[in-house]
Amino acid sequence: MCGRTACTLAPDEICRSCSYRSHRGDKEEPKWRDPPGGQKYYPCHNIAPSAYTPVIISSHHKFGFEEESVPTERVIQPMQWGLVPSWHKGSPKKVSYETNNCRSESMMEKPTYKVPLQKGRRCVVLADGFFEWKRDQAKKQPYYIHFPESNMPGNANLPKVKKEETDENGTVVKHELGTTGDMKEKDIKEEKVKVKQEMGTEEDMSGTGALQTESVKPDIKSETNGCDKIKEEGGTTKRLMTMAGVFDVWKPSGDSPPVLSYSVITVESSPAMMKVHHRMPAFLLNDKEIQEWLDYENIPLEKAIKHIRATEEIQMHPVSDIVNNARNKSPDCTKPIDPTKPKSTPSSNLMMKWLSKGKREKSDDQPPSKRVKTETD
């Protein structure tokens, strides 16, 4: 299940983050194309369904509102989260059932998803991360899930360091893994420069200095990872999540613009995600998987579907329950918290101020201590 996401990059940053190698071997950036009807994508730390968020599609898809042909193989086309079937009657805002997520087990049975998939309407949904809620007795604790730093390009040649993870109770634990998670920003950059010098090649560098190398995981056989440009924020690095999705085009009567919308394909959770929830998005972990999912003209659906499966390539931490309200969109929505500490509330803050004031007044009432005369005076 995926009920809330975060995507905080601007359109130009997203395009740079999603550079790839074309079939000719040239390095390209997908072209950004605004959605029709004046709809907009807004970077946000707390995105709810019905919002327009960026997705990657093949540039071969034509919808009738394009102003010009696109010179790149991929397009980043923001779409409405929550698929509106092409055959839907009435207002596109009044679909009688939820289509935010599409269960992989039944997507080839339900016409809502089967029809667009058979038309090649496959997309890659982009996000910094997503939120999920873990039920603990009567309470539901929100978690923020994102790609781990061990999945970042350039880390394969860096030394192993301690990597933080959380157990089922939200407690931080550490273990050895090929990642730069606990390294300081300066050390990371110096180590990457050293690796580049030792390799003696002009490796492609991102704006943040990340080497474009193979992924840490040995079973991912691809020269580059999808969306492998990284963003540095407070000395840390992160990569956009790439979730498999299905989209459709709803066309109204008359000359009104079409509505482009999508669903996130979900699968049964991996053991890592099962600690929080029994469902998770299906992730495309490298550019080969992304390309095969997008290339509906050359890669049949039966072959592309093999990439729809659970993965352990995630990292998570508990966050504040302010994310429960979709109107809260501050960076605090994704910041880690310690769920064992009592929450600060207006009433508790008032009580602490009152107690602190009482201590100060009591201290002021005490007479000044007398100075004791010593033999050295």
N, C-alpha and C positions, 0 to 999 in steps of 0.2 A: 504494500500500500504506500502511496505517496500523497499526502494531503497538504503539504506546504513546502515551499522551496525558498532559496535565496539566490539572487543573481545581482551582483553589485557592480559589474563592469559596464562601461559606456560602450555604445555600438562600435566605435573604432577599436577599442581595446579587445572586444570580443572577436572582431575580424582578425586582429593580429594574433590573438590566442589560438585561433583555429587554422593557422597556416598548415599546408599539406603539400605533398608531391603529386602533381598531375600525372596522367597516364604517359605524358611525354617526358616526365622526370623533372619538370620545372617546378620551382617553389612558387606557390600561389596562395593568396589570401581569398577567402570567399567574399563575395560582394554582399553588402547589406542592402536590403530592400524593405522599405516601410510597408506595413500592412495597408490594405485598401480601406477606404471609408474614414480616413483621418484617425484611425486607431494608432496608439503609440505604445512603445515599450518604455517602462521607467525602471531604472536600477533600484533594487529594493532588498532589504535584509529579511523580509517576511512577505512572501508572495502567496496569495490564495488563488484557488481556481477561479476562472472567468477573466483573470488578468492576461495580458498579452506578454508572452515571454519568447526569447529567441530559440529557434530551432534551425537545424541545417537540413536542407533538401538538395536534391539534384537540380541543376539549372535547366534540365530538360523538361521539367514540369512547367506547363503553361496554363495560366489562369484567365487570361484575357484582359488583365489590367496593367500588364507590364508596359512601360514606356519605351524600353529599348532592350535589345538582346544583351545577355550577360556574357562577357568574355571568359568567365571562369566556370569550372565544372561544378562548383558548389555555390549555393546561395544561403545566406542567413536571413530567414523570413520569419519575423515574429508572428505568432499565431495565438489564438485564444485557447487557454487551457480548459479543456472540457469539450470533447468532440461533438459537433452537430452533424448528424448524418445527412448526406446529400438528399435523401428522400424525405427528410423531416417536413411536416406540414405545420404552418403557423409560424409564430415568432421564434427566431433562433435562440432567444433567451429562455424559452419555455420547453426545454427537453424534459420529458416526464421521468427520466431516470439518470443516475449519475454516470458520467462518462469521463471523469478525471483520470481514472485508471482502467486499464484493459488487462484482464487476467490472461496470461499466455495459454493456460490450459484450455480455454474456451474461445480464443480469438478467431479460430478458424471454423467456429460453429455459429457464432452470433453474427447476423448480417451487418450490424453496426460497424464491426471491425473487419469481417471477412471480405465484404465488398470493396472497401478502399484498399485493403492489402492486396487483393487480386488485381487492382488497378495500378499497383506499384507505388502507392502513396505511403512510403516509409520515410521516417524522419528521425533525426537525432536531437533530443531535447537537451538544452544546455542549462547548467546551474552551478553555482559555487558549491551547493550542497542541498540537502533536504532535511526536513524535520520528521520525527516520529515520536510517538508517545508510548512509554512503557507503563503498564498498569501494575502498581504495587499496592495490593489490597484495595482500599477505596480511593487511593490517590493515583494520578497519572502524571509521570515525570517526563517532560519533553527532552528529547535528545537531538543534537545536530550531527548529521552524518555527512562525511566528505571523503574525497580520495586521500589516502595517506601519502606522506611525503616520500615514502619508499617507492611509490609508483611514478616518481618524477623523473624525466629524462636527465641524464647526467649523473645520477646517483650510482649507477652501476660501477663506476670507476673510483668512487669515493670510499674512504675507510668506513668500517662498520662502527656504529655508535649505538648508544642506548636509545631505544624508541619507546615513547609513552603510549600506553593503551589503557582502556578502562575495563574492569571486570564486570560481572553481572550486577554488582552492587554500586557501580559507578566509581569505584576506587581506582586510582591511578596505579598502574603496574608498569614494569619495564622489562624488556627482553632484548636480546641481540638481534639486530636486523640491518640490512644494508640500506641505511637511511641517514640523512643529515638532520634529523628532527631536533636533536639537542645541541647541535653545533651553532656557534655564534655566526652572525651574518658575515663578519669579516673573515672568519676561518673558512666558511663555505666558499666565498669568492676566491680566496687565495688558493684553496685546494683545487678548484675548477681550473684556474689559470695554470696551475702546476700540471694538471692532467693534460690540458691542451698542449702545453709545451712538450711534454713527454711523447705525446702522440705525433707531434711534428706535422700536423695537418691543419688546414683552415676549416675547422669544424664550424657549422652554422651555429651562431650564437643568438639567443633571444635578447630582448631588451633588458632582461634582468641578469644576463650572464649565464644562462643555463645551457649546458652542452646538449645538442640533439643526438643522443645515443640510444642504445637499446634499453628497453625497460629492465628493471631489476628481475622480474619474474622470468625464469628460463623458458616457460611454456608459451610465452607471448612472442611469436616469431614475426617481428615486424621491425623495419629500420627505424621508424619513428612512431611515437604515440599520437593518437588523435588529440587535438587541442593541447599540444605540448608546450606552448608558450606559458610561462608562469608569471604570476604577479606577486611582488613582495609587499608585505603589509606588516609593519612593526617588526621587521627582521625575520619574518617567516615566509615560506613559499607555499603556493597552492596551485592546483590545476582545475580547470573546469570539469565538472562531471559530464559525461556523455551517455545519456539514457536512450535506449531504443524506444521509438514511438511510432504511432500510426496517425495519419491525419486525413481529413476529408474537406471537401469544398461544398458549402451550401450556397446555392444561387437563388436570390429572391426574384420575384416577378418584376418586370420593368427594367429600368436602367440602374437600379441600386447596385452598389458593389457587393461582391461575394464575401462570405464569412469563411475564413480559413481557421480551422481548429484542430486540436490534437488530443490524444490520450497517451499517457505513459504506460508502457507495457510492464507488467509486474510478474514476479515469479515467487515461488516459495523461498523463504529466506535461507541464506547460508548459515552455518553455525555462528559466525561472528554477529550477524544481524538478528538471529533468533533470540539473542539475549534481550532484545528490545521489542521486536515485533515479528510475526510469522510471515509477513510479506515484505518484499523489497523491489525496487526498480531493476529491470534488466539492463546492465551496463555493457557498453561496447568499449573494450579496454585498450585498443590500439587502432592505428589508422587503417590497417588491413580490414579489421572488423567493421569499422565505420564505412569504408569504401564499399564493401560487399553489401552492407545494409542499404546504402543509398543507391547503388547502381542497379536499379530495378530493370533496366533494359538488357543487361548482360548476365546478371546473377538471379536465377530463379528464386522464388520465395522459399521453396523447399530447402535450398542450400543456405539462404540467408538466415533462416530460422534457427540454424544450429548455434548461432551466437546468442540466442535468447536463453540465458541460464543465470543462476545465482553466482556470486563471486565473493571472495574473502577480501578483495581489495578495497576495504573501507576502514575508516577511523571515525570514532564518535566520542562525544562528551555531553554531559547533561547541561542544559541551559535553563534560563529563567522562564517561569510560566507566563511572562509577559507576552511570549510568542503565541499564547492561546488566543489572544485577541488580534485579529488581522489588521486592526487599525494601528497597532504598535509596529513601527517599521525602523526603529533605531538599531545601531550596531550592537546594542546590548542583547538583541535577540539571538545572536550566534556566539556570544562570549561564554566560555565555560564557567560553571559555578560549582560549589561544593554543596550537594543536596543535603548533607548532614548538618549544616549550619542553619540555625533558625533564621527565618526570613525577616527582613527589616520592614516594618509597617509604620504608617503615620502614628498610630497609637503607641507602638513600642519606642519610636523615636522621641515622642513627646515625654514618655516616662523616663527615658534615659536623660533627657535634658533637665527634667525636674529633679532627678536624683543627683545629677552633677551640680545643679544649682544649690541643692541642700548641702552638699559636701563643701562647696566654696564658702557658703555663709557660715557654716560651723567652723571652718578654718579661720575665717576673719574674726570670729568672736574670741579666739584663743589669745591670751596676753602674750606679748613678745617674750621669748626666753631670755633669762638673765645671762649675762656674759660672765663666765667663770674665770676668775683671775688666777693666773699660773705664776710659777716662780720666775718665768722668763720675762714677765711684763715689767 
